[in-house]
Amino acid sequence: MPSIPDKNGIITALTDEEADVTRRRRKEFGAFAIIYDFMLERFTRPRVHKADPQQHREVLANLIAPVQQAKVLDVACGTGGAIAHFHESNDYTGLDISYGMLKQAVKKAQRKSFNACRFIQGNAEQLIFNDESFDFVMMDTALHMIPNYQLAITEIARVLVNDGAFMCSTPAMGINREFDVTWEKMSAKYSLHSLTVPDIENACQQAGLCFQQCDANGGILYFQAYKGRQSAI
Ligand SMILES: C[S@@+](CC[C@H](N)C(=O)[O-])C[C@H]1O[C@@H](n2cnc3c(N)ncnc32)[C@H](O)[C@@H]1O
């Protein structure tokens, strides 16, 4: 793994293989990074996901708070919205395809004193880490836009230690009717997946992860998936 960050604190590890939609998205998020947090709070979360932004933060905080003194990977970390919820005793790695989004995340991390912390520009479909490198992996609001989302989950399972947990929030069909109507109109236009709970559970099972639904907030599904367990607790 490349280990030397550039002047903005980011390690670039982009792979040659990148789907056209991912390349386009990398540029779009880069252009949009400075206003991303504002747009998510005021527009995308309430109007598209039909979800309450404050409830989203509370659910994430509850799921993340028990994670301490752990090696954590935040896949598609974006501007680092989850950083605030992590205990400082953790060794945090944020990975995203967009350099501009990562620059915002670096600023959030500078306000904390993580045990260790690094930011990597890379692709969720081809994680550059060794097997069993992380105790906890999370992905907030990104699974629906990763072209081969099953491969991303397989990669996450690979880099998790045995008994490690994957925590994810994602827009999902079939849990909120109002969201479903909106999403049906826009998902194809923006090349976004219309994932169902069985789609996600199946991808987790294929990757050797034991799926457990945790919560829902409008059209946002929260789940955890455990490596090396036969059944959820
Ligand atoms: C909707 S944003 C979510 C960001 C952050 N996790 C949050 O909840 O605010 C989706 C993020 O996924 C990133 N992304 C999209 N495709 C990716 C890929 N293939 N690999 C890594 N990151 C990707 C985008 O750059 C963007 O930052």
The ligand as an SDF file (V2000), in Angstrom:
LIG
                    3D

 27 29  0  0  0  0  0  0  0  0999 V2000
  -23.3890   10.1940   -1.3130 C   0  0  0  0  0  0  0  0  0  0  0  0
  -21.6800   10.3070   -0.9880 S   0  0  0  0  0  0  0  0  0  0  0  0
  -21.5630    9.7050    0.6880 C   0  0  0  0  0  0  0  0  0  0  0  0
  -20.3580   10.2450    1.3740 C   0  0  0  0  0  0  0  0  0  0  0  0
  -20.3020    9.9760    2.8940 C   0  0  0  0  0  0  0  0  0  0  0  0
  -20.1030    8.5810    3.1750 N   0  0  0  0  0  0  0  0  0  0  0  0
  -21.5360   10.5120    3.5580 C   0  0  0  0  0  0  0  0  0  0  0  0
  -22.3490    9.7150    4.0330 O   0  0  0  0  0  0  0  0  0  0  0  0
  -21.7050   11.7240    3.5580 O   0  0  0  0  0  0  0  0  0  0  0  0
  -21.0240    8.9670   -1.9100 C   0  0  0  0  0  0  0  0  0  0  0  0
  -19.5040    8.9060   -1.9230 C   0  0  0  0  0  0  0  0  0  0  0  0
  -19.1070    7.7060   -2.5730 O   0  0  0  0  0  0  0  0  0  0  0  0
  -17.9270    7.9830   -3.3070 C   0  0  0  0  0  0  0  0  0  0  0  0
  -17.7730    6.9110   -4.2970 N   0  0  0  0  0  0  0  0  0  0  0  0
  -18.5660    6.6640   -5.3590 C   0  0  0  0  0  0  0  0  0  0  0  0
  -18.1260    5.5790   -6.0070 N   0  0  0  0  0  0  0  0  0  0  0  0
  -17.0420    5.1360   -5.3280 C   0  0  0  0  0  0  0  0  0  0  0  0
  -16.1420    4.0360   -5.5180 C   0  0  0  0  0  0  0  0  0  0  0  0
  -16.2830    3.1880   -6.5360 N   0  0  0  0  0  0  0  0  0  0  0  0
  -15.1310    3.8750   -4.6400 N   0  0  0  0  0  0  0  0  0  0  0  0
  -14.9720    4.7460   -3.5940 C   0  0  0  0  0  0  0  0  0  0  0  0
  -15.7800    5.8050   -3.3840 N   0  0  0  0  0  0  0  0  0  0  0  0
  -16.8050    5.9810   -4.2490 C   0  0  0  0  0  0  0  0  0  0  0  0
  -18.1680    9.3700   -3.8750 C   0  0  0  0  0  0  0  0  0  0  0  0
  -16.9840    9.9900   -4.2640 O   0  0  0  0  0  0  0  0  0  0  0  0
  -18.8390   10.0470   -2.6800 C   0  0  0  0  0  0  0  0  0  0  0  0
  -17.9090   10.6920   -1.8470 O   0  0  0  0  0  0  0  0  0  0  0  0
  1  2  1  0
  2  3  1  0
  2 10  1  0
  3  4  1  0
  4  5  1  0
  5  6  1  0
  5  7  1  0
  7  8  2  0
  7  9  1  0
 10 11  1  0
 11 12  1  0
 11 26  1  0
 12 13  1  0
 13 14  1  0
 13 24  1  0
 14 15  1  0
 14 23  1  0
 15 16  2  0
 16 17  1  0
 17 18  1  0
 17 23  2  0
 18 19  1  0
 18 20  2  0
 20 21  1  0
 21 22  2  0
 22 23  1  0
 24 25  1  0
 24 26  1  0
 26 27  1  0
M  CHG  2   2   1   9  -1
M  END
$$$$
